[in-house]
């Protein structure tokens, strides 16, 4: 503990407070006027003398002391600069630089862009020619698209207030789908590398899958994706005949899980093969198929483009139903493998309108389908040739004989036989050629093909 004498010595050693005489300088405050304040005055004996008035001058502040730990805490403006800095500043004032001319806003933007580009690594910089090329390609594509189809009506303007139609993105969506459909096309000549398979066997498999698809009541998108997965897989791998049905059922299993809300289980698919394969074989085949396809199941099927074309057709139900049947022909006829889905939708709509006398291929149909009449005629010709032949795929034909589907298969075949009798083989009018059916189990396919 400190005694009273020690406390007195400590107080005497401490510096006296200077707060009463220190001027607080605020750079944001208004200039202070000369005022008077009371200052303590000490007598000879050290006693305080109160009541003496002295002027307070704002221009002579009392500087604070230096502290060793925090260096100088006084105002920087009151610090005398070193002689070297003072000489430099004097030279700058004596020889000022010429004042630069004021720059415009564009000049400042360009200079800032240049500085930003210099800070970016050379590997990540975007070359000007690349951006110019991309912009020119986009302008050319847009110009060609607009110039290709003049005088078309903006039918999307009717759906501006409908958020589900996303009219502001519809052009970008279908442009991306047109890019994607090319990547998802299989090799149209892949059967040349298959040792035990033929196009006839593929048609039998797909016709059986159409029957399975109908019994499960799956979506149309599931069927198109199933056949696309089969063709893409066979384009990359050689498959034996006894494994062909396994590839088909596995492809539908994957497509159902991709498109359906409640897909059938693997047990249901095994049952459809009459237990020709086990569940473990289907699951193992699923893993292998996805690995070969790099897990890429994206496929813009013809139904997506048909909905777009139907907008220009006024959403006519009968035209749309017959067009669906004509597009399904591409599932069983291998000659249509080279036609992209957008062309199949346009060709199906064109031929269906011809059958129903709905008029020509006007500007709206050309714009919303993306094809002119001359571009789709080769695909239309293949569809007509298929309809002129005897019925080879019974399940596909029976699927569209339903009244609910406008009896599309019957209407289409009757129209072709009436309009193109020269294409119909003699003695085969209304004839039905029953191809070897792919009845389960898978061994039946081998026996039927061998006959």
Wavefront OBJ file of the C-alpha trace (Angstrom):
o trace
v 0.000 0.000 0.000
v 1.092 3.537 -0.713
v 1.188 5.990 2.149
v 0.199 9.605 1.843
v 3.816 10.788 1.236
v 4.272 8.341 -1.673
v 0.979 9.416 -3.263
v 2.113 13.060 -3.066
v 5.414 12.269 -4.800
v 3.636 10.328 -7.554
v 1.246 13.173 -8.222
v 4.135 15.656 -8.406
v 5.966 13.481 -10.953
v 2.944 13.206 -13.259
v 2.635 15.920 -15.992
v 0.027 18.492 -15.486
v -3.160 18.318 -17.558
v -3.140 20.512 -20.630
v -6.765 19.953 -21.595
v -7.792 23.319 -20.313
v -5.465 25.104 -22.734
v -5.673 22.695 -25.717
v -7.730 23.785 -28.694
v -9.801 21.057 -30.370
v -9.535 21.549 -34.127
v -12.413 20.232 -36.196
v -11.830 20.483 -39.953
v -15.578 20.322 -40.629
v -16.479 23.062 -38.124
v -16.923 26.724 -38.959
v -13.980 29.091 -38.326
v -13.795 30.013 -34.630
v -13.802 33.630 -33.506
v -11.534 35.162 -30.882
v -13.129 34.538 -27.510
v -12.220 34.957 -23.885
v -11.973 32.276 -21.299
v -10.937 31.977 -17.738
v -7.482 30.584 -17.113
v -6.142 29.603 -13.747
v -3.314 31.775 -12.464
v -0.895 30.609 -9.904
v 0.580 32.847 -7.335
v 4.019 32.777 -5.862
v 2.978 30.105 -3.399
v 1.343 27.962 -6.068
v -2.231 28.889 -5.050
v -4.754 29.207 -7.881
v -5.986 32.707 -8.772
v -9.439 32.610 -10.362
v -11.246 35.356 -12.251
v -8.519 36.717 -14.582
v -9.712 36.951 -18.218
v -7.274 36.216 -21.057
v -7.919 36.140 -24.800
v -8.300 32.679 -26.468
v -6.728 32.680 -29.946
v -7.959 29.977 -32.301
v -4.958 30.265 -34.575
v -2.348 29.243 -31.974
v -3.213 25.744 -30.804
v -1.071 24.028 -28.261
v 0.583 20.980 -29.795
v 0.294 17.617 -28.099
v 3.263 15.702 -26.867
v 4.961 12.771 -28.558
v 4.512 9.316 -27.107
v 7.120 6.670 -27.666
v 4.710 3.814 -28.398
v 2.323 5.663 -30.678
v 4.842 8.179 -32.157
v 3.416 11.558 -33.002
v -0.337 11.945 -32.460
v -0.417 15.630 -33.318
v -2.019 17.089 -36.424
v 0.017 16.231 -39.522
v -0.300 19.760 -40.866
v 1.665 21.098 -37.960
v 4.678 18.838 -38.596
v 7.632 20.425 -40.362
v 8.580 18.321 -43.410
v 12.174 17.210 -43.916
v 14.449 19.483 -45.891
v 14.644 17.028 -48.833
v 10.862 16.828 -49.199
v 10.587 20.599 -48.837
v 13.121 21.096 -51.657
v 11.204 18.671 -53.904
v 7.904 20.393 -53.294
v 9.481 23.787 -53.980
v 10.817 22.529 -57.313
v 7.387 21.162 -58.244
v 5.758 24.489 -57.496
v 8.445 26.382 -59.431
v 8.105 24.078 -62.481
v 4.483 22.937 -62.667
v 3.500 20.302 -65.245
v 1.263 21.372 -68.148
v -2.394 20.766 -67.400
v -3.936 17.953 -69.361
v -6.972 18.574 -71.515
v -10.266 17.310 -70.076
v -11.197 13.841 -71.316
v -14.596 12.706 -72.392
v -16.536 9.900 -70.713
v -15.708 7.464 -73.477
v -11.982 8.143 -73.084
v -12.142 7.403 -69.380
v -14.063 4.202 -70.011
v -11.493 3.077 -72.566
v -8.598 3.812 -70.233
v -10.212 1.928 -67.371
v -10.894 -1.001 -69.665
v -7.251 -0.982 -70.738
v -6.059 -1.044 -67.147
v -8.459 -3.861 -66.317
v -7.216 -5.860 -69.284
v -3.608 -5.431 -68.206
v -4.378 -6.861 -64.779
v -5.998 -9.997 -66.253
v -3.620 -12.879 -67.068
v -2.901 -13.338 -70.736
v -4.360 -16.857 -70.730
v -7.731 -15.597 -69.490
v -7.991 -12.527 -71.688
v -10.682 -12.495 -74.320
v -9.233 -11.751 -77.698
v -11.031 -8.962 -79.582
v -11.275 -11.053 -82.715
v -13.093 -13.809 -80.779
v -15.760 -11.467 -79.473
v -16.088 -9.819 -82.871
v -16.468 -13.213 -84.523
v -19.106 -14.313 -82.008
v -21.027 -11.079 -82.417
v -20.834 -11.273 -86.208
v -22.012 -14.901 -86.190
v -24.941 -13.982 -83.970
v -25.841 -11.052 -86.196
v -25.605 -13.193 -89.329
v -27.731 -15.953 -87.784
v -30.362 -13.470 -86.643
v -30.348 -11.672 -89.977
v -30.621 -14.923 -91.931
v -33.469 -16.109 -89.731
v -35.434 -12.909 -90.159
v -34.680 -12.557 -93.848
v -35.486 -16.198 -94.548
v -39.116 -15.901 -93.488
v -40.600 -12.458 -94.155
v -44.107 -11.347 -93.184
v -44.651 -13.755 -90.313
v -46.924 -13.006 -87.358
v -45.606 -12.746 -83.824
v -47.865 -15.350 -82.232
v -45.878 -15.264 -78.992
v -47.206 -11.775 -78.277
v -50.528 -13.349 -77.307
v -48.857 -15.138 -74.382
v -46.876 -12.227 -72.954
v -49.054 -12.105 -69.830
v -48.771 -15.871 -69.259
v -45.685 -16.570 -67.101
v -45.820 -20.278 -67.968
v -45.164 -19.582 -71.653
v -41.935 -17.580 -70.945
v -42.259 -15.729 -74.230
v -39.149 -13.664 -73.491
v -37.015 -16.847 -73.550
v -38.835 -18.994 -76.117
v -36.514 -18.097 -79.007
v -33.396 -18.841 -76.951
v -34.856 -22.137 -75.719
v -35.584 -23.472 -79.195
v -32.274 -22.202 -80.557
v -30.530 -24.269 -77.882
v -32.691 -27.301 -78.688
v -31.735 -27.006 -82.347
v -28.097 -27.071 -81.272
v -28.697 -30.008 -78.941
v -30.552 -32.203 -81.436
v -27.527 -32.402 -83.713
v -25.358 -33.666 -80.875
v -27.933 -36.316 -79.915
v -28.256 -37.833 -83.386
v -27.021 -41.439 -83.714
v -24.931 -42.775 -86.544
v -27.440 -43.571 -89.328
v -25.129 -46.311 -90.651
v -24.285 -47.996 -87.357
v -25.757 -51.326 -88.496
v -22.741 -51.814 -90.769
v -20.565 -52.503 -87.715
v -23.015 -54.962 -86.116
v -22.207 -58.603 -86.824
v -25.421 -60.346 -85.722
v -28.033 -57.579 -86.079
v -29.978 -56.114 -88.982
v -32.411 -53.246 -89.518
v -35.271 -55.719 -89.604
v -34.382 -56.937 -86.097
v -34.290 -53.355 -84.876
v -37.781 -52.757 -86.294
v -39.092 -55.852 -84.497
v -37.566 -54.676 -81.213
v -39.016 -51.163 -81.482
v -42.462 -52.469 -82.427
v -42.424 -54.657 -79.295
v -41.333 -51.679 -77.182
v -44.296 -49.701 -78.550
v -46.557 -52.415 -77.153
v -44.768 -52.324 -73.765
v -44.973 -48.540 -73.778
v -48.732 -48.683 -74.280
v -49.273 -51.230 -71.511
v -47.359 -49.067 -69.041
v -49.199 -45.954 -70.310
v -46.003 -43.969 -70.501
v -45.465 -40.554 -72.068
v -44.655 -40.114 -75.722
v -41.370 -38.478 -74.770
v -40.345 -41.696 -73.017
v -40.761 -43.736 -76.197
v -38.729 -41.338 -78.320
v -35.955 -41.205 -75.738
v -35.948 -45.011 -75.500
v -35.316 -45.480 -79.210
v -32.729 -42.699 -79.203
v -30.788 -44.407 -76.400
v -30.885 -47.710 -78.279
v -29.550 -46.178 -81.484
v -26.853 -44.160 -79.732
v -25.698 -47.204 -77.774
v -25.606 -49.406 -80.861
v -23.612 -46.683 -82.606
v -20.874 -47.092 -79.999
v -20.953 -50.793 -79.093
v -21.368 -54.096 -80.901
v -24.249 -56.134 -79.443
v -25.095 -59.796 -79.909
v -28.586 -60.897 -80.883
v -29.365 -62.478 -77.506
v -28.618 -59.158 -75.763
v -30.668 -56.958 -78.109
v -33.856 -57.195 -76.068
v -31.869 -56.440 -72.903
v -30.604 -53.239 -74.515
v -34.164 -52.290 -75.441
v -35.738 -52.916 -72.043
v -32.844 -51.235 -70.245
v -33.152 -48.175 -72.471
v -36.843 -47.871 -71.672
v -36.064 -48.324 -67.977
v -33.618 -45.394 -68.105
v -35.929 -43.260 -70.237
v -38.861 -43.826 -67.885
v -36.818 -42.712 -64.891
v -35.748 -39.632 -66.841
v -39.178 -38.563 -68.169
v -41.869 -40.072 -65.946
v -43.074 -38.919 -62.534
v -43.725 -42.486 -61.343
v -41.709 -44.831 -63.572
v -42.275 -48.587 -63.504
v -39.940 -50.565 -61.303
v -37.248 -52.869 -62.570
v -39.433 -55.777 -61.477
v -42.158 -54.647 -63.896
v -39.731 -54.498 -66.797
v -38.375 -57.951 -65.993
v -41.949 -59.231 -65.959
v -42.527 -57.805 -69.465
v -39.657 -59.957 -70.719
v -41.312 -63.022 -69.159
v -38.323 -63.260 -66.810
v -35.963 -63.592 -69.754
v -33.502 -61.515 -67.711
v -32.998 -61.065 -64.005
v -33.217 -57.779 -62.126
v -29.470 -57.878 -61.516
v -28.822 -58.168 -65.256
v -31.047 -55.170 -66.009
v -29.390 -53.044 -63.319
v -25.934 -54.035 -64.504
v -26.917 -53.237 -68.089
v -28.249 -49.865 -66.919
v -24.917 -48.947 -65.364
v -23.024 -49.993 -68.465
v -25.361 -48.163 -70.858
v -25.151 -44.907 -68.890
v -21.387 -45.182 -68.715
v -21.094 -45.662 -72.475
v -23.392 -42.679 -73.122
v -21.502 -40.599 -70.550
v -24.764 -40.186 -68.599
v -26.045 -37.848 -71.311
v -29.789 -38.446 -71.680
v -30.643 -35.030 -73.112
v -32.666 -35.456 -76.288
v -35.033 -32.837 -77.762
v -37.596 -35.232 -79.198
v -39.944 -34.350 -82.090
v -42.869 -33.730 -79.735
v -41.125 -30.636 -78.375
v -40.864 -29.145 -81.850
v -44.375 -30.280 -82.800
v -45.812 -28.130 -80.015
v -43.999 -25.142 -81.471
v -45.198 -25.808 -85.019
v -48.763 -26.405 -83.808
v -48.813 -22.814 -82.572
v -48.674 -21.645 -86.186
v -51.279 -24.259 -87.138
v -53.821 -22.977 -84.622
v -53.420 -26.076 -82.434
v -55.620 -28.129 -84.760
v -56.214 -31.428 -82.935
v -56.665 -33.670 -85.961
v -53.585 -32.297 -87.721
v -51.535 -32.708 -84.604
v -52.673 -36.310 -84.004
v -51.902 -37.437 -87.551
v -48.544 -35.679 -87.322
v -47.765 -37.722 -84.199
v -48.401 -40.941 -86.094
v -46.182 -39.798 -88.951
v -43.408 -38.940 -86.495
v -43.722 -42.369 -84.877
v -42.853 -43.874 -88.246
v -39.314 -42.621 -87.648
v -39.086 -45.002 -84.687
v -39.404 -48.120 -86.833
v -38.097 -46.922 -90.222
v -34.312 -46.674 -90.047
v -34.158 -44.477 -93.158
v -35.394 -41.556 -91.064
v -32.505 -41.784 -88.596
v -30.658 -39.042 -90.448
v -33.563 -36.599 -90.049
v -33.274 -34.404 -86.944
v -36.307 -34.203 -84.639
v -37.187 -30.673 -85.742
v -37.392 -31.820 -89.357
v -39.561 -34.799 -88.400
v -42.018 -32.468 -86.658
v -42.131 -30.120 -89.635
v -42.520 -32.957 -92.149
v -45.248 -34.619 -90.079
v -47.208 -31.385 -89.824
v -46.775 -30.649 -93.518
v -47.982 -34.099 -94.612
v -50.878 -34.090 -92.126
v -52.084 -30.738 -93.467
v -51.911 -32.126 -96.987
v -54.048 -35.094 -95.966
v -56.669 -32.834 -94.357
v -56.552 -30.080 -97.014
v -55.532 -27.461 -94.471
v -53.732 -25.248 -96.972
v -50.153 -24.588 -97.965
v -46.950 -24.043 -96.023
v -47.372 -20.354 -95.185
v -44.926 -17.861 -93.663
v -45.926 -18.599 -90.057
v -45.354 -22.327 -90.514
v -42.008 -21.695 -92.166
v -40.913 -19.404 -89.358
v -42.044 -21.476 -86.371
v -40.859 -24.777 -87.865
v -37.589 -23.371 -89.182
v -37.915 -25.215 -92.524
v -39.087 -24.349 -95.977
v -41.195 -26.655 -98.103
v -38.250 -27.750 -100.220
v -36.172 -28.643 -97.165
v -38.702 -31.109 -95.736
v -39.839 -32.787 -98.958
v -37.189 -35.583 -98.799
v -38.364 -36.515 -95.310
v -42.005 -36.353 -96.423
v -41.194 -38.654 -99.343
v -39.819 -41.318 -96.976
v -42.973 -41.166 -94.854
v -45.175 -41.567 -97.922
v -43.146 -44.554 -99.123
v -43.529 -46.246 -95.741
v -47.305 -45.708 -95.751
v -47.576 -47.130 -99.260
v -46.024 -50.443 -98.201
v -47.941 -53.241 -96.480
v -48.207 -52.979 -92.714
v -45.018 -54.368 -91.215
v -45.255 -53.098 -87.624
v -48.601 -54.153 -86.278
v -48.322 -52.575 -82.825
v -47.619 -49.141 -84.296
v -50.560 -49.438 -86.676
v -52.972 -50.677 -83.991
v -51.937 -47.905 -81.608
v -53.416 -45.246 -83.930
v -56.542 -47.122 -84.999
v -58.218 -45.892 -81.822
v -61.026 -43.386 -82.297
v -59.519 -41.237 -79.552
v -56.453 -40.797 -81.782
v -58.622 -39.879 -84.785
v -57.831 -43.246 -86.442
v -54.697 -41.571 -87.728
v -53.071 -44.715 -89.134
v -56.154 -45.613 -91.188
v -56.627 -42.052 -92.490
v -52.983 -41.753 -93.484
v -52.821 -45.056 -95.351
v -56.098 -44.480 -97.176
v -54.905 -41.059 -98.346
v -51.580 -42.404 -99.646
v -53.254 -45.256 -101.520
v -55.657 -42.786 -103.136
v -53.088 -40.103 -103.999
v -50.096 -42.297 -104.916
v -51.427 -45.596 -106.283
v -48.217 -46.050 -108.274
v -46.305 -46.472 -105.000
v -48.580 -49.230 -103.720
v -47.298 -52.719 -104.666
v -49.705 -54.685 -106.823
v -51.923 -57.029 -104.872
v -50.823 -55.577 -101.538
v -53.573 -52.991 -100.984
v -54.670 -53.151 -97.345
v -52.382 -56.130 -96.878
v -50.811 -56.731 -93.507
v -47.402 -58.329 -93.258
v -47.022 -59.760 -89.778
v -43.392 -59.515 -88.870
v -41.940 -61.931 -86.333
v -43.287 -60.603 -83.059
v -40.955 -60.077 -80.166
v -42.909 -62.067 -77.648
v -41.108 -62.745 -74.392
v -38.840 -64.384 -73.565
v -35.894 -63.098 -75.545
v -35.140 -66.524 -77.025
v -38.286 -66.210 -79.162
v -36.616 -63.417 -81.115
v -33.739 -65.698 -82.058
v -36.123 -68.431 -83.190
v -38.332 -66.065 -85.225
v -35.424 -64.474 -87.036
v -33.919 -67.871 -87.793
v -37.110 -69.035 -89.514
l 1 2 3 4 5 6 7 8 9 10 11 12 13 14 15 16 17 18 19 20 21 22 23 24 25 26 27 28 29 30 31 32 33 34 35 36 37 38 39 40 41 42 43 44 45 46 47 48 49 50 51 52 53 54 55 56 57 58 59 60 61 62 63 64 65 66 67 68 69 70 71 72 73 74 75 76 77 78 79 80 81 82 83 84 85 86 87 88 89 90 91 92 93 94 95 96 97 98 99 100 101 102 103 104 105 106 107 108 109 110 111 112 113 114 115 116 117 118 119 120 121 122 123 124 125 126 127 128 129 130 131 132 133 134 135 136 137 138 139 140 141 142 143 144 145 146 147 148 149 150 151 152 153 154 155 156 157 158 159 160 161 162 163 164 165 166 167 168 169 170 171 172 173 174 175 176 177 178 179 180 181 182 183 184 185 186 187 188 189 190 191 192 193 194 195 196 197 198 199 200 201 202 203 204 205 206 207 208 209 210 211 212 213 214 215 216 217 218 219 220 221 222 223 224 225 226 227 228 229 230 231 232 233 234 235 236 237 238 239 240 241 242 243 244 245 246 247 248 249 250 251 252 253 254 255 256 257 258 259 260 261 262 263 264 265 266 267 268 269 270 271 272 273 274 275 276 277 278 279 280 281 282 283 284 285 286 287 288 289 290 291 292 293 294 295 296 297 298 299 300 301 302 303 304 305 306 307 308 309 310 311 312 313 314 315 316 317 318 319 320 321 322 323 324 325 326 327 328 329 330 331 332 333 334 335 336 337 338 339 340 341 342 343 344 345 346 347 348 349 350 351 352 353 354 355 356 357 358 359 360 361 362 363 364 365 366 367 368 369 370 371 372 373 374 375 376 377 378 379 380 381 382 383 384 385 386 387 388 389 390 391 392 393 394 395 396 397 398 399 400 401 402 403 404 405 406 407 408 409 410 411 412 413 414 415 416 417 418 419 420 421 422 423 424 425 426 427 428 429 430 431 432 433 434 435 436 437 438 439 440 441 442 443 444 445 446 447 448 449 450 451
